[in-house]
Amino acid sequence: MLLNKIDKKQIKIIHIVFDIIYMVVGAFLIAIGTNLFLLPHRMTTGGASGIATIFYYLLNIPMGITIMLINIPLFIFSIIKLGIKFNIKTIFTTVMLSIFLEIFKYDSFFSINNMDLFTSCVFGGLIVGFGIAIVFKAGASSGGSDLLAQLIYKLTKAQSVSRTLLIIEICIISSIILVFKDINVGLYSIIAMAISTKVVDIVFEGVYYTKVVTIITNKSDKVIEAILNDLKRGATVTNSIGAHSKEEITTITCVITTPQIAKLKQLIRENDSNALMYITTVNEALGTGFKDLN
Protein backbone atom coordinates (compact mmCIF):
# COMPACT_ATOMS: atom_id res chain seq x y z
CA MET A 1 0.00 0.00 0.00
CA LEU A 2 2.79 2.42 0.93
CA LEU A 3 4.66 1.56 -2.27
CA ASN A 4 1.51 2.18 -4.29
CA LYS A 5 1.09 5.64 -2.71
CA ILE A 6 4.73 6.49 -3.41
CA ASP A 7 4.33 5.39 -7.04
CA LYS A 8 1.23 7.55 -7.47
CA LYS A 9 3.01 10.52 -5.95
CA GLN A 10 6.01 10.04 -8.23
CA ILE A 11 3.77 9.73 -11.28
CA LYS A 12 1.98 12.94 -10.31
CA ILE A 13 5.32 14.76 -9.95
CA ILE A 14 6.45 13.46 -13.36
CA HIS A 15 3.23 14.74 -14.96
CA ILE A 16 3.70 18.15 -13.33
CA VAL A 17 7.30 18.34 -14.60
CA PHE A 18 6.22 17.44 -18.14
CA ASP A 19 3.41 20.01 -18.01
CA ILE A 20 5.90 22.69 -17.01
CA ILE A 21 8.20 21.68 -19.87
CA TYR A 22 5.29 21.78 -22.34
CA MET A 23 4.23 25.22 -21.14
CA VAL A 24 7.74 26.68 -21.28
CA VAL A 25 8.53 25.23 -24.72
CA GLY A 26 5.12 26.21 -26.06
CA ALA A 27 5.43 29.79 -24.80
CA PHE A 28 8.93 29.99 -26.30
CA LEU A 29 7.71 28.86 -29.74
CA ILE A 30 4.79 31.31 -29.68
CA ALA A 31 7.20 34.14 -28.82
CA ILE A 32 9.69 33.13 -31.55
CA GLY A 33 6.99 32.77 -34.20
CA THR A 34 5.53 36.16 -33.25
CA ASN A 35 8.79 38.11 -32.93
CA LEU A 36 10.65 36.61 -35.86
CA PHE A 37 7.93 36.31 -38.51
CA LEU A 38 4.72 38.16 -37.62
CA LEU A 39 5.62 41.31 -35.69
CA PRO A 40 8.07 42.74 -38.29
CA HIS A 41 5.19 42.79 -40.81
CA ARG A 42 2.53 43.93 -38.28
CA MET A 43 0.75 40.59 -38.62
CA THR A 44 -0.85 38.52 -35.88
CA THR A 45 -2.63 35.22 -35.28
CA GLY A 46 -5.16 37.06 -33.13
CA GLY A 47 -5.64 37.12 -29.37
CA ALA A 48 -3.81 39.42 -26.99
CA SER A 49 -0.81 39.47 -29.33
CA GLY A 50 -2.96 41.22 -31.94
CA ILE A 51 -3.78 44.03 -29.53
CA ALA A 52 -0.16 44.10 -28.38
CA THR A 53 0.98 44.49 -32.00
CA ILE A 54 -1.19 47.58 -32.38
CA PHE A 55 0.16 49.17 -29.19
CA TYR A 56 3.71 48.24 -30.18
CA TYR A 57 3.55 50.18 -33.44
CA LEU A 58 1.38 53.07 -32.27
CA LEU A 59 2.84 53.72 -28.81
CA ASN A 60 6.09 51.72 -28.86
CA ILE A 61 4.95 49.69 -25.85
CA PRO A 62 6.74 46.30 -25.60
CA MET A 63 4.50 43.37 -26.51
CA GLY A 64 5.26 41.42 -23.35
CA ILE A 65 4.10 44.31 -21.15
CA THR A 66 0.89 44.82 -23.13
CA ILE A 67 0.03 41.12 -22.99
CA MET A 68 0.49 41.05 -19.21
CA LEU A 69 -1.59 44.23 -18.77
CA ILE A 70 -4.38 42.73 -20.87
CA ASN A 71 -4.35 39.43 -18.99
CA ILE A 72 -4.03 40.68 -15.39
CA PRO A 73 -7.68 41.88 -15.11
CA LEU A 74 -8.83 38.72 -16.94
CA PHE A 75 -6.91 36.56 -14.47
CA ILE A 76 -8.30 38.40 -11.45
CA PHE A 77 -11.87 38.12 -12.72
CA SER A 78 -11.40 34.49 -13.75
CA ILE A 79 -9.91 33.54 -10.37
CA ILE A 80 -12.87 35.15 -8.60
CA LYS A 81 -15.39 33.35 -10.80
CA LEU A 82 -13.65 30.06 -11.58
CA GLY A 83 -10.99 29.64 -8.89
CA ILE A 84 -7.17 29.63 -8.89
CA LYS A 85 -6.91 25.93 -9.82
CA PHE A 86 -8.63 26.60 -13.14
CA ASN A 87 -6.20 29.42 -13.97
CA ILE A 88 -2.79 28.56 -12.54
CA LYS A 89 -1.36 26.88 -15.68
CA THR A 90 -2.62 29.63 -17.95
CA ILE A 91 -1.15 32.29 -15.66
CA PHE A 92 2.23 30.53 -15.72
CA THR A 93 2.17 30.18 -19.53
CA THR A 94 1.21 33.82 -20.03
CA VAL A 95 4.01 35.03 -17.75
CA MET A 96 6.53 32.87 -19.63
CA LEU A 97 5.23 34.13 -22.98
CA SER A 98 5.60 37.76 -21.88
CA ILE A 99 9.16 37.10 -20.67
CA PHE A 100 10.16 35.33 -23.90
CA LEU A 101 8.66 38.10 -26.02
CA GLU A 102 10.92 40.59 -24.25
CA ILE A 103 14.05 38.44 -24.15
CA PHE A 104 13.93 37.38 -27.80
CA LYS A 105 12.97 40.67 -29.39
CA TYR A 106 13.17 41.14 -33.12
CA ASP A 107 16.56 42.61 -34.13
CA SER A 108 18.02 41.82 -30.69
CA PHE A 109 18.96 38.19 -31.35
CA PHE A 110 17.98 37.74 -34.97
CA SER A 111 16.81 39.65 -38.01
CA ILE A 112 15.18 38.58 -41.24
CA ASN A 113 14.84 41.61 -43.47
CA ASN A 114 14.12 40.08 -46.87
CA MET A 115 11.27 37.73 -46.02
CA ASP A 116 8.01 38.59 -47.81
CA LEU A 117 4.56 38.76 -46.24
CA PHE A 118 3.39 35.37 -47.46
CA THR A 119 6.46 33.47 -46.29
CA SER A 120 6.35 35.25 -42.94
CA CYS A 121 2.67 34.51 -42.35
CA VAL A 122 3.14 30.82 -43.26
CA PHE A 123 6.14 30.20 -41.01
CA GLY A 124 4.76 32.46 -38.28
CA GLY A 125 1.47 30.56 -38.31
CA LEU A 126 3.26 27.20 -38.28
CA ILE A 127 5.52 27.99 -35.32
CA VAL A 128 2.84 29.79 -33.28
CA GLY A 129 0.35 26.97 -33.95
CA PHE A 130 2.85 24.34 -32.85
CA GLY A 131 3.52 26.34 -29.68
CA ILE A 132 -0.20 26.65 -28.92
CA ALA A 133 -0.68 22.89 -29.43
CA ILE A 134 2.12 22.09 -26.99
CA VAL A 135 0.59 24.47 -24.43
CA PHE A 136 -2.78 22.75 -24.88
CA LYS A 137 -1.12 19.39 -24.19
CA ALA A 138 -0.33 20.71 -20.71
CA GLY A 139 -3.99 21.58 -20.19
CA ALA A 140 -3.23 25.31 -20.35
CA SER A 141 -3.65 28.23 -22.73
CA SER A 142 -1.75 31.43 -23.40
CA GLY A 143 -4.54 33.58 -21.95
CA GLY A 144 -5.90 36.51 -23.92
CA SER A 145 -8.83 35.74 -26.19
CA ASP A 146 -8.95 32.06 -25.11
CA LEU A 147 -9.49 33.07 -21.49
CA LEU A 148 -11.87 35.90 -22.40
CA ALA A 149 -13.97 33.55 -24.54
CA GLN A 150 -14.20 31.05 -21.67
CA LEU A 151 -15.26 33.79 -19.26
CA ILE A 152 -17.90 35.13 -21.64
CA TYR A 153 -19.21 31.62 -22.18
CA LYS A 154 -19.37 30.83 -18.45
CA LEU A 155 -21.00 34.13 -17.47
CA THR A 156 -23.40 34.75 -20.36
CA LYS A 157 -25.73 32.87 -22.64
CA ALA A 158 -23.10 32.56 -25.39
CA GLN A 159 -23.77 29.54 -27.60
CA SER A 160 -20.25 28.09 -27.44
CA VAL A 161 -16.65 28.90 -26.57
CA SER A 162 -15.51 28.41 -30.18
CA ARG A 163 -18.12 30.80 -31.58
CA THR A 164 -17.30 33.42 -28.96
CA LEU A 165 -13.58 33.02 -29.69
CA LEU A 166 -14.19 33.41 -33.43
CA ILE A 167 -16.07 36.69 -32.88
CA ILE A 168 -13.25 38.04 -30.69
CA GLU A 169 -10.61 37.11 -33.29
CA ILE A 170 -12.61 38.75 -36.10
CA CYS A 171 -12.79 41.95 -34.05
CA ILE A 172 -9.02 41.90 -33.44
CA ILE A 173 -8.14 41.26 -37.10
CA SER A 174 -10.57 44.01 -38.15
CA SER A 175 -8.84 46.38 -35.73
CA ILE A 176 -5.47 45.54 -37.31
CA ILE A 177 -6.82 46.48 -40.74
CA LEU A 178 -8.40 49.73 -39.51
CA VAL A 179 -5.43 50.90 -37.43
CA PHE A 180 -2.73 50.17 -40.00
CA LYS A 181 -5.01 51.01 -42.95
CA ASP A 182 -3.58 48.04 -44.81
CA ILE A 183 -5.95 45.30 -45.86
CA ASN A 184 -3.02 43.09 -46.94
CA VAL A 185 -1.76 42.91 -43.37
CA GLY A 186 -5.22 41.87 -42.20
CA LEU A 187 -5.67 39.26 -44.92
CA TYR A 188 -2.25 37.75 -44.32
CA SER A 189 -3.02 37.73 -40.59
CA ILE A 190 -6.13 35.68 -41.36
CA ILE A 191 -3.95 33.23 -43.31
CA ALA A 192 -1.49 33.04 -40.39
CA MET A 193 -4.36 32.43 -37.96
CA ALA A 194 -5.83 29.72 -40.22
CA ILE A 195 -2.45 28.01 -40.50
CA SER A 196 -1.84 28.10 -36.75
CA THR A 197 -5.31 26.62 -36.13
CA LYS A 198 -4.66 23.87 -38.67
CA VAL A 199 -1.34 23.05 -37.03
CA VAL A 200 -3.17 22.65 -33.74
CA ASP A 201 -5.61 20.36 -35.58
CA ILE A 202 -2.74 18.17 -36.79
CA VAL A 203 -0.69 18.15 -33.57
CA PHE A 204 -3.52 17.97 -31.09
CA GLU A 205 -6.51 16.93 -33.23
CA GLY A 206 -8.07 20.37 -33.22
CA VAL A 207 -8.86 23.08 -30.74
CA TYR A 208 -12.49 23.09 -31.80
CA TYR A 209 -12.96 19.36 -32.30
CA THR A 210 -15.25 17.58 -29.88
CA LYS A 211 -14.58 14.40 -27.93
CA VAL A 212 -16.92 11.94 -26.27
CA VAL A 213 -15.29 10.46 -23.19
CA THR A 214 -16.51 7.32 -21.49
CA ILE A 215 -15.24 6.59 -17.99
CA ILE A 216 -15.82 3.34 -16.12
CA THR A 217 -15.15 3.81 -12.42
CA ASN A 218 -15.89 2.60 -8.92
CA LYS A 219 -15.47 6.12 -7.53
CA SER A 220 -18.16 7.86 -9.53
CA ASP A 221 -18.97 10.51 -6.91
CA LYS A 222 -15.46 11.99 -6.95
CA VAL A 223 -15.11 11.77 -10.74
CA ILE A 224 -18.52 13.36 -11.43
CA GLU A 225 -17.81 16.16 -8.95
CA ALA A 226 -14.49 16.87 -10.67
CA ILE A 227 -16.13 16.98 -14.12
CA LEU A 228 -18.90 19.31 -12.95
CA ASN A 229 -16.74 21.65 -10.85
CA ASP A 230 -13.35 21.68 -12.59
CA LEU A 231 -14.29 21.16 -16.24
CA LYS A 232 -17.68 22.88 -15.94
CA ARG A 233 -19.17 20.15 -18.14
CA GLY A 234 -22.20 17.94 -17.74
CA ALA A 235 -22.19 14.14 -17.72
CA THR A 236 -24.51 11.19 -18.15
CA VAL A 237 -24.30 8.44 -15.54
CA THR A 238 -25.25 4.79 -16.16
CA ASN A 239 -25.13 2.02 -13.58
CA SER A 240 -23.72 -1.17 -15.09
CA ILE A 241 -22.48 -4.62 -14.16
CA GLY A 242 -19.06 -5.88 -15.22
CA ALA A 243 -19.36 -8.97 -17.45
CA HIS A 244 -16.27 -10.57 -15.93
CA SER A 245 -16.32 -9.34 -12.33
CA LYS A 246 -20.13 -9.33 -11.96
CA GLU A 247 -19.65 -6.23 -9.78
CA GLU A 248 -21.68 -3.04 -10.04
CA ILE A 249 -19.79 -0.25 -11.78
CA THR A 250 -20.62 3.23 -12.97
CA THR A 251 -20.22 4.40 -16.56
CA ILE A 252 -19.87 8.15 -17.03
CA THR A 253 -20.20 9.75 -20.46
CA CYS A 254 -19.35 13.38 -21.13
CA VAL A 255 -18.79 15.57 -24.19
CA ILE A 256 -15.79 17.90 -24.02
CA THR A 257 -13.53 19.95 -26.27
CA THR A 258 -10.04 18.74 -27.18
CA PRO A 259 -8.09 21.19 -24.95
CA GLN A 260 -10.00 19.78 -21.96
CA ILE A 261 -8.69 16.25 -22.52
CA ALA A 262 -5.41 16.85 -20.69
CA LYS A 263 -7.29 18.36 -17.76
CA LEU A 264 -9.76 15.45 -17.65
CA LYS A 265 -6.92 12.90 -17.65
CA GLN A 266 -5.37 14.71 -14.71
CA LEU A 267 -8.70 14.71 -12.83
CA ILE A 268 -9.14 10.96 -13.43
CA ARG A 269 -5.59 10.27 -12.19
CA GLU A 270 -6.27 12.27 -9.04
CA ASN A 271 -9.68 10.77 -8.24
CA ASP A 272 -9.53 7.19 -9.54
CA SER A 273 -6.28 6.01 -11.08
CA ASN A 274 -7.81 2.56 -11.64
CA ALA A 275 -10.62 3.86 -13.82
CA LEU A 276 -10.98 2.85 -17.48
CA MET A 277 -11.36 5.76 -19.89
CA TYR A 278 -11.72 5.75 -23.65
CA ILE A 279 -12.07 8.74 -25.94
CA THR A 280 -13.73 9.02 -29.34
CA THR A 281 -13.81 11.92 -31.81
CA VAL A 282 -17.12 13.28 -33.07
CA ASN A 283 -17.55 15.51 -36.09
CA GLU A 284 -20.00 17.86 -34.45
CA ALA A 285 -21.68 18.52 -31.09
CA LEU A 286 -24.98 20.39 -30.98
CA GLY A 287 -26.77 21.78 -27.95
CA THR A 288 -25.95 23.43 -24.64
CA GLY A 289 -22.29 24.37 -24.39
CA PHE A 290 -21.58 23.65 -28.05
CA LYS A 291 -23.12 24.69 -31.37
CA ASP A 292 -26.68 25.98 -31.47
CA LEU A 293 -29.21 23.37 -32.58
CA ASN A 294 -30.77 26.03 -34.79
VENPEKA-V493949 format. One record per run of one state. SS is the DSSP state (alpha for helix, beta for strand, coil for the rest). FROM is the first residue (numbers start at 1). LEN is the number of residues. If there is no record, write none. Layout:
SS_FROM_LEN, SS_FROM_LEN
This chain:
coil_1_1, alpha_2_40, coil_42_6, alpha_48_12, coil_60_3, alpha_63_20, coil_83_1, alpha_84_20, coil_104_2, beta_106_1, coil_107_3, beta_110_1, coil_111_6, alpha_117_21, coil_138_7, alpha_145_11, coil_156_5, alpha_161_20, coil_181_2, alpha_183_22, coil_205_5, beta_210_8, coil_218_2, alpha_220_12, coil_232_4, beta_236_6, coil_242_6, beta_248_10, coil_258_2, alpha_260_12, coil_272_4, beta_276_7, coil_283_3, beta_286_1, coil_287_4, beta_291_1, coil_292_3
